[in-house]
Amino acid sequence: MTNLEISEWSGEGTFTQTLIDAIAPIDDVGLLRVEDAPSSRVDMGYQFISNEIYIKFCTQAVRTRVKRFGFWPATATVDEKRMSLTDLGRILSESTEVGGPDYSDDGMMQYLRTERVVPPYQTRGYKLVELVRIYEVTGAGGQGRAR
C-alpha cells in the first residue's frame, strides 16, 4: 500500500487528483507526496495552478556477485528499485484519464493541462492552467523493502 502524504497540498487541481488516483494503487510505489508549488497564481482572466508530486519506489533485496580486494569472488546483498520513473510513465501513458507526459527526462515528468472555465450567471470566464511535475525521490527515507 502506498504511503500518501498530502499535508502540504491545498487540494487544488483536478488533474493532480487524477494523477494521485492513478498512481496510489500501484504496488511498487512506496511513497507519494503531493505539494503546492510556489509558482501558483491567480490573475485577471486566468488561474495558474502548479503542483509537485514526489515518488519513492519500493526496493527489494537482490544478491549479486562482487569481487573482494579485486579478485576474491563473493556475494553481496543490494537494494534494487522495483520500478523506475520510465516504467511509471509507461503505465500512466496507457491510462485513458492521464495519458503521456508533455515532457519527461530521467528525473522528472511534467504534465500541462488547460481548460476554459465559464462560471454560471453570465459572468466572465477564465482560463485554468494546471502544471504538475512528478519527481523521483532518491536516497534514504521513504518506504522499506517489498516482501
NUVEXPA-633136 format. One record per residue: residue in one letter; x, y, z of N, C-alpha, C in turn; residue number from 1. Coordinates in Angstrom, 2 decimals. Layout:
<nodes>
 domar      nx      ny      nz     cax     cay     caz      cx      cy      cz vexnu
     a       X       Y       Z       X       Y       Z       X       Y       Z   NUM
...
</nodes>
This chain:
<nodes>
 domar      nx      ny      nz     cax     cay     caz      cx      cy      cz vexnu
     m    0.84   -1.18    0.00    0.00    0.00    0.00    0.88    1.24    0.00     1
     t    0.49    2.21   -0.76    1.25    3.44   -0.91    1.05    4.35    0.29     2
     n    2.14    4.92    0.78    2.09    5.90    1.85    1.82    7.25    1.19     3
     l    0.61    7.81    1.39    0.19    9.05    0.75    0.31   10.21    1.73     4
     e    1.05   11.25    1.34    1.27   12.43    2.17    0.77   13.65    1.41     5
     i   -0.32   14.27    1.88   -0.90   15.42    1.17   -1.06   16.63    2.09     6
     s   -0.34   16.67    3.20   -0.49   17.77    4.16    0.01   19.11    3.59     7
     e    0.89   19.09    2.61    1.43   20.32    2.02    0.71   20.70    0.73     8
     w   -0.42   20.04    0.45   -1.18   20.30   -0.77   -2.51   20.92   -0.41     9
     s   -2.89   21.97   -1.11   -4.14   22.68   -0.83   -5.36   21.93   -1.34    10
     g   -5.16   20.97   -2.21   -6.27   20.23   -2.80   -6.73   20.80   -4.13    11
     e   -6.10   21.88   -4.58   -6.47   22.47   -5.86   -5.83   21.70   -7.01    12
     g   -6.60   21.54   -8.06   -6.09   20.87   -9.25   -6.76   19.52   -9.47    13
     t   -7.71   19.49  -10.37   -8.42   18.24  -10.64   -7.51   17.23  -11.35    14
     f   -6.61   17.71  -12.19   -5.70   16.77  -12.86   -4.70   16.18  -11.87    15
     t   -4.28   16.98  -10.88   -3.40   16.45   -9.84   -4.10   15.32   -9.10    16
     q   -5.38   15.49   -8.79   -6.13   14.43   -8.13   -6.25   13.21   -9.02    17
     t   -6.42   13.42  -10.32   -6.48   12.30  -11.27   -5.17   11.52  -11.25    18
     l   -4.03   12.24  -11.19   -2.73   11.58  -11.12   -2.58   10.79   -9.82    19
     i   -3.01   11.37   -8.71   -2.93   10.67   -7.42   -3.75    9.38   -7.48    20
     d   -4.96    9.48   -8.02   -5.83    8.31   -8.12   -5.24    7.23   -9.02    21
     a   -4.46    7.62  -10.02   -3.84    6.66  -10.93   -2.57    6.04  -10.34    22
     i   -1.81    6.80   -9.54   -0.53    6.33   -9.03   -0.67    5.56   -7.72    23
     a   -1.57    5.99   -6.84   -1.68    5.40   -5.50   -1.90    3.89   -5.49    24
     p   -2.70    3.31   -6.38   -2.90    1.86   -6.31   -1.73    1.01   -6.81    25
     i   -0.72    1.61   -7.39    0.41    0.85   -7.93    1.23    0.30   -6.76    26
     d    1.41   -1.02   -6.73    2.07   -1.69   -5.60    3.53   -1.29   -5.43    27
     d    4.23   -0.99   -6.50    5.66   -0.70   -6.42    5.97    0.74   -6.00    28
     v    4.94    1.56   -5.79    5.13    2.93   -5.30    5.01    2.89   -3.78    29
     g    6.09    3.25   -3.09    6.10    3.19   -1.63    5.68    4.49   -0.99    30
     l    6.05    5.62   -1.57    5.75    6.93   -1.00    5.23    7.85   -2.11    31
     l    4.16    8.55   -1.82    3.57    9.51   -2.75    3.29   10.78   -1.97    32
     r    4.05   11.83   -2.23    3.91   13.10   -1.52    3.52   14.18   -2.52    33
     v    2.47   14.94   -2.20    1.98   15.99   -3.08    2.12   17.33   -2.37    34
     e    2.65   18.33   -3.08    2.85   19.66   -2.53    2.43   20.73   -3.53    35
     d    2.00   21.87   -2.99    1.77   23.04   -3.84    3.13   23.62   -4.22    36
     a    3.26   24.01   -5.46    4.49   24.68   -5.91    4.33   26.18   -5.71    37
     p    5.39   26.89   -5.43    5.28   28.34   -5.16    4.89   29.18   -6.38    38
     s    4.85   28.59   -7.55    4.56   29.38   -8.74    3.07   29.52   -9.04    39
     s    2.19   28.98   -8.19    0.75   29.10   -8.41    0.32   30.56   -8.27    40
     r   -0.63   30.99   -9.12   -1.10   32.38   -9.05   -2.44   32.53   -9.73    41
     v   -3.14   33.58   -9.37   -4.41   33.92   -9.99   -4.30   35.36  -10.47    42
     d   -4.74   35.60  -11.70   -4.70   36.94  -12.27   -5.96   37.12  -13.09    43
     m   -6.14   38.29  -13.60   -7.32   38.59  -14.40   -7.35   37.70  -15.64    44
     g   -8.36   36.89  -15.76   -8.54   36.09  -16.96   -7.91   34.71  -16.93    45
     y   -7.08   34.41  -15.93   -6.53   33.06  -15.87   -6.19   32.69  -14.43    46
     q   -6.11   31.39  -14.20   -5.67   30.85  -12.92   -4.61   29.81  -13.22    47
     f   -3.44   29.95  -12.61   -2.32   29.04  -12.84   -2.09   28.23  -11.57    48
     i   -2.25   26.92  -11.66   -2.04   26.02  -10.53   -0.82   25.18  -10.84    49
     s    0.11   25.12   -9.90    1.30   24.32  -10.07    1.48   23.42   -8.85    50
     n    1.56   22.12   -9.08    1.74   21.15   -8.01    2.91   20.25   -8.32    51
     e    3.51   19.71   -7.26    4.64   18.79   -7.41    4.32   17.49   -6.70    52
     i    4.64   16.38   -7.35    4.43   15.06   -6.78    5.80   14.39   -6.65    53
     y    6.08   13.90   -5.44    7.34   13.20   -5.18    7.03   11.73   -4.95    54
     i    7.78   10.86   -5.63    7.53    9.43   -5.58    8.80    8.70   -5.17    55
     k    8.65    7.77   -4.23    9.74    6.87   -3.88    9.25    5.45   -4.16    56
     f   10.02    4.72   -4.95    9.65    3.37   -5.32   10.14    2.37   -4.28    57
     c    9.41    1.28   -4.11    9.81    0.21   -3.21   11.06   -0.47   -3.75    58
     t   11.80   -1.08   -2.85   13.01   -1.79   -3.26   12.90   -3.25   -2.83    59
     q   13.75   -4.06   -3.41   13.84   -5.46   -3.00   15.31   -5.83   -2.89    60
     a   15.61   -6.72   -1.96   16.99   -7.16   -1.77   17.35   -8.18   -2.85    61
     v   18.49   -7.95   -3.50   18.97   -8.83   -4.56   20.42   -9.20   -4.24    62
     r   20.71  -10.49   -4.33   22.08  -10.96   -4.10   22.82  -10.92   -5.43    63
     t   24.01  -10.37   -5.41   24.81  -10.24   -6.62   26.26  -10.63   -6.33    64
     r   26.96  -11.05   -7.36   28.37  -11.42   -7.21   29.24  -10.17   -7.31    65
     v   30.19  -10.04   -6.42   31.12   -8.93   -6.43   32.54   -9.48   -6.20    66
     k   33.53   -8.65   -6.50   34.92   -9.02   -6.23   35.37   -8.32   -4.96    67
     r   35.98   -9.08   -4.08   36.56   -8.52   -2.85   38.07   -8.38   -3.07    68
     f   38.58   -7.23   -2.74   40.01   -6.95   -2.88   40.49   -7.17   -4.31    69
     g   39.58   -6.99   -5.27   39.95   -7.04   -6.66   39.89   -8.41   -7.31    70
     f   39.89   -9.50   -6.53   39.88  -10.80   -7.19   39.12  -11.88   -6.42    71
     w   38.84  -11.72   -5.15   38.12  -12.76   -4.41   36.63  -12.66   -4.70    72
     p   36.05  -13.70   -5.26   34.61  -13.65   -5.54   33.81  -13.77   -4.24    73
     a   32.76  -12.99   -4.19   31.88  -13.01   -3.01   30.48  -12.58   -3.47    74
     t   29.55  -12.70   -2.58   28.19  -12.22   -2.87   27.84  -11.11   -1.90    75
     a   27.06  -10.19   -2.37   26.61   -9.07   -1.54   25.12   -8.86   -1.80    76
     t   24.44   -8.31   -0.82   23.03   -8.00   -0.97   22.88   -6.50   -1.21    77
     v   22.21   -6.15   -2.29   21.98   -4.75   -2.63   20.47   -4.53   -2.81    78
     d   20.03   -3.31   -2.57   18.63   -2.96   -2.77   18.44   -2.43   -4.18    79
     e   17.51   -3.03   -4.92   17.17   -2.58   -6.27   15.75   -2.06   -6.28    80
     k   15.55   -0.94   -7.01   14.19   -0.42   -7.16   13.36   -1.40   -7.97    81
     r   12.10   -1.55   -7.57   11.20   -2.46   -8.29   10.57   -1.77   -9.50    82
     m   10.71   -0.44   -9.59   10.09    0.31  -10.67   10.94    1.56  -10.90    83
     s   10.81    2.15  -12.07   11.51    3.40  -12.36   10.51    4.45  -12.83    84
     l   10.97    5.67  -12.96   10.12    6.76  -13.45    9.69    6.48  -14.89    85
     t   10.54    5.85  -15.66   10.19    5.48  -17.03    9.05    4.46  -17.04    86
     d    9.13    3.47  -16.13    8.06    2.48  -16.02    6.74    3.14  -15.62    87
     l    6.81    4.08  -14.68    5.61    4.80  -14.26    5.03    5.59  -15.42    88
     g    5.88    6.23  -16.19    5.42    6.99  -17.36    4.72    6.10  -18.37    89
     r    5.21    4.89  -18.54    4.58    3.95  -19.46    3.19    3.53  -18.95    90
     i    3.08    3.29  -17.65    1.78    2.92  -17.06    0.79    4.07  -17.19    91
     l    1.24    5.29  -16.89    0.34    6.45  -16.98   -0.05    6.73  -18.43    92
     s    0.85    6.48  -19.37    0.54    6.69  -20.79   -0.57    5.77  -21.27    93
     e   -0.65    4.58  -20.69   -1.68    3.62  -21.07   -3.04    3.96  -20.47    94
     s   -3.06    4.83  -19.47   -4.31    5.23  -18.82   -5.04    6.26  -19.69    95
     t   -6.33    6.06  -19.89   -7.11    7.00  -20.70   -7.35    8.32  -19.98    96
     e   -7.38    8.31  -18.66   -7.61    9.55  -17.91   -6.37   10.43  -17.85    97
     v   -5.19    9.83  -17.89   -3.94   10.59  -17.71   -3.23   10.82  -19.04    98
     g   -2.83    9.76  -19.69   -2.08    9.89  -20.94   -0.60   10.12  -20.70    99
     g    0.12   10.34  -21.76    1.57   10.53  -21.69    1.95   11.91  -21.19   100
     p    3.14   12.03  -20.59    3.59   13.33  -20.12    3.92   14.26  -21.28   101
     d    3.82   15.55  -21.02    4.19   16.55  -22.03    5.69   16.70  -22.13   102
     y    6.39   16.41  -21.02    7.86   16.45  -21.00    8.33   15.38  -20.03   103
     s    9.44   14.73  -20.37    9.96   13.69  -19.50   11.46   13.59  -19.67   104
     d   12.18   13.37  -18.57   13.59   13.03  -18.62   13.87   12.02  -17.51   105
     d   15.14   11.78  -17.20   15.49   10.74  -16.23   14.99   11.04  -14.82   106
     g   14.83   12.30  -14.46   14.47   12.64  -13.08   13.11   13.28  -12.90   107
     m   12.36   13.53  -13.99   11.11   14.26  -13.86   10.17   13.97  -15.02   108
     m    8.86   14.02  -14.71    7.83   14.01  -15.75    6.98   15.25  -15.52   109
     q    6.51   15.85  -16.59    5.71   17.08  -16.47    4.45   16.97  -17.31   110
     y    3.33   17.36  -16.70    2.05   17.42  -17.38    1.55   18.86  -17.34   111
     l    0.97   19.33  -18.44    0.39   20.66  -18.52   -1.00   20.52  -19.11   112
     r   -2.00   20.92  -18.35   -3.39   20.83  -18.80   -4.04   22.20  -18.72   113
     t   -4.82   22.53  -19.73   -5.55   23.79  -19.73   -7.03   23.52  -20.00   114
     e   -7.86   24.39  -19.46   -9.29   24.31  -19.75   -9.90   25.69  -19.57   115
     r  -10.96   25.91  -20.30  -11.70   27.17  -20.21  -12.85   26.95  -19.23   116
     v  -12.93   27.78  -18.18  -13.96   27.67  -17.16  -14.89   28.86  -17.29   117
     v  -16.18   28.57  -17.48  -17.19   29.63  -17.56  -18.17   29.42  -16.41   118
     p  -18.07   30.25  -15.37  -18.97   30.10  -14.24  -20.41   30.46  -14.63   119
     p  -21.39   30.03  -13.83  -22.79   30.36  -14.14  -23.09   31.85  -13.96   120
     y  -24.29   32.23  -14.29  -24.81   33.59  -14.11  -24.15   34.61  -15.04   121
     q  -23.78   34.19  -16.22  -23.26   35.06  -17.27  -22.05   35.89  -16.83   122
     t  -21.24   35.33  -15.92  -20.01   36.01  -15.54  -18.92   35.66  -16.54   123
     r  -17.93   36.48  -16.56  -16.83   36.27  -17.49  -16.02   35.03  -17.10   124
     g  -15.66   34.21  -18.06  -14.89   33.00  -17.81  -13.40   33.29  -17.65   125
     y  -12.67   32.24  -17.33  -11.22   32.37  -17.20  -10.57   31.08  -17.70   126
     k   -9.29   31.15  -17.96   -8.53   30.00  -18.41   -7.81   29.40  -17.20   127
     l   -7.99   28.11  -16.99   -7.34   27.39  -15.91   -6.16   26.61  -16.49   128
     v   -4.97   26.88  -16.00   -3.76   26.20  -16.44   -3.21   25.43  -15.25   129
     e   -3.04   24.13  -15.41   -2.53   23.29  -14.33   -1.24   22.60  -14.77   130
     l   -0.18   22.85  -14.02    1.12   22.26  -14.28    1.44   21.30  -13.14   131
     v    1.74   20.06  -13.47    2.09   19.06  -12.45    3.42   18.44  -12.83   132
     r    4.35   18.46  -11.89    5.65   17.83  -12.09    5.79   16.66  -11.13   133
     i    6.29   15.54  -11.65    6.49   14.34  -10.86    7.99   14.08  -10.78   134
     y    8.49   14.01   -9.54    9.92   13.77   -9.29   10.09   12.45   -8.56   135
     e   11.20   11.79   -8.83   11.54   10.58   -8.08   12.43   10.96   -6.90   136
     v   12.08   10.47   -5.72   12.87   10.70   -4.51   13.91    9.60   -4.46   137
     t   15.16    9.98   -4.27   16.23    9.00   -4.14   16.92    9.21   -2.81   138
     g   17.66    8.22   -2.36   18.39    8.34   -1.11   17.64    7.71    0.04   139
     a   18.06    8.04    1.26   17.50    7.46    2.48   16.09    7.98    2.73   140
     g   15.36    7.22    3.51   13.99    7.61    3.86   12.98    6.89    3.01   141
     g   11.72    7.23    3.20   10.66    6.61    2.42   10.32    5.23    2.91   142
     q    9.73    4.43    2.07    9.28    3.10    2.44   10.43    2.11    2.33   143
     g   10.30    1.04    3.04   11.32    0.00    3.06   11.16   -1.00    1.95   144
     r   11.61   -2.19    2.22   11.61   -3.25    1.21   10.24   -3.83    0.97   145
     a   10.07   -4.33   -0.21    8.87   -5.10   -0.54    9.05   -6.53   -0.05   146
     r    7.97   -7.19    0.19    8.08   -8.56    0.71    7.82   -9.58   -0.33   147
</nodes>
